[in-house]
Amino acid sequence: MSADVDLKRRIGMVLVVALSFSAAVAQTQSEMNEGASKSFKAVSLDLSKAIDSYRQDLPAGQLKLFDQSQRAWEEYRRSACIFESSGVNRGSAQPLIQRTCLTTLTRERLRYIQRLSACQEGDLSCPAWKKE
């Protein structure tokens, strides 16, 4: 019997600690939305820098094509994230879902631009090789 009581006390203490920790890290929807916005702004800045650097190495004809592809990608990203967040449209979580989507797609684009920027001569899958 006393082993049961001791076990129940231990479980109770674990639950109290877990609930206290949970309450300490809980965020309001507004805080989560703000955090998602900050993440999106940070990765957007990284992408912008990568694009600016990559554009410098492109000849005029490829620069025009790259800029067209970038505008098309930005429209795709916008539309895809509007769709992804449409399940919570006009709800308090909508900004979080949309900004999380924007952040994810922007990170993917950043990795893509970084890969293009590192292309080596002879890689036929790359539109422009890295200049040494």
N, C-alpha and C positions, 0 to 999 in steps of 0.2 A: 504494500500500500504506500509506504513512504517513498519508494522508488517512483511510483506514479505521480505523486505530488511533486517530487523533485523535478521530474521530466516536464510536468505541466508548467512549473515555475520557470524553468529554462526556456521552454518554448515561448512563454509569455514575455520574458525579457528580450528574447530575440525579436519578437514581433514589435515590442515597444521601440527598440533600437532601429529596426527597419522602417517603421512608420515615422520616427523622428527624422531619419535620414531622408526619407521620401519627401517629407514636408519641407525640409531644408533646401532641396534641389528643385522643388516644384516651381514652375514659372507660369506667369499669366499668359494668356494668348497674345496679348500686346507685346510682352517681352520676347516671346518666341518669334513673332512677326518681325520685330526689330532685329533680332539676331539673324534671321534669314536674310533680311535686307542688307545687313552689314557684310554677311558672307558673299552675297551676290555682288555688292559693290567692290569688294576686295578682289574677287576672281575676275571681274570685268576689267579692273585696272590692269591686272596681270595680262589678260588677253589683249588689251589695247596696246600695251608695251610690246608684246610679242609680235603683233600685227605690224606696228610701226617699224620694228626692226626688220621683219621679213620683207616688207614692201620696199625697203631701201635697196635690196639686191635684185629686184625684178626689172627687166627691161619694159619699156612703155607698153608694148602689146600685151604682155603677160600681166602687167600691173592693172590694165583696164579689165582684163578677164578676172583677175583675182578680186578686184573691187566689186565687180558684178556678182561674183560668187559669194562674197561676204555679205552684200546686201540681201541676197536671196536666203542665205543662212540665217541672218538676223530675223527676217520675216518668218521663216520656218520656226525658229526658236520661239518667237512671240506667239505664233498660232498654236504650236504644240503645247505650250505651257498654259495658254488660255483653255485649250481643250482639257488638259490634264487636271486643271483646277475647277473645271465646270461642275463636277459632282458636288462641290461645296460653294457654288456660286452665291455670292452675296452673304455668305456666312463669315463668321469671325476667323475661321481657319483658312479662308480662301487666299489671303496674302501669303501665308506661310507655305501653302501647297504650291502656289504659283512661283514664289521666289526660290523655293527649293528646286523646282523643275528648272528654272532659269539658271541657277547655280550649277546644277548637274550638267546641263547641255553646254554651258559656257566652259566648264572644266574639260569636257570632251573636246570642244573646239580648240581650247588652249593646247591640249596634248597633240592634236592634229597639226596645228601651226608649228609647234615645237618639232614635231617629226619632219615636217616639210623644211623647216629651217636647218635641219641637220643632214639633209640629203647629200650623199656623196656622189661625185662624178661617176657615171656609169650606171646609176640606179635609174632605170627607164620608167619607174613608176612615179618619179618625181618631176614636177614641171620645171624646177630650177634648182641647180646644184649649189651647194654651199661654196661660197667663195673663200679661199684660204687667205 
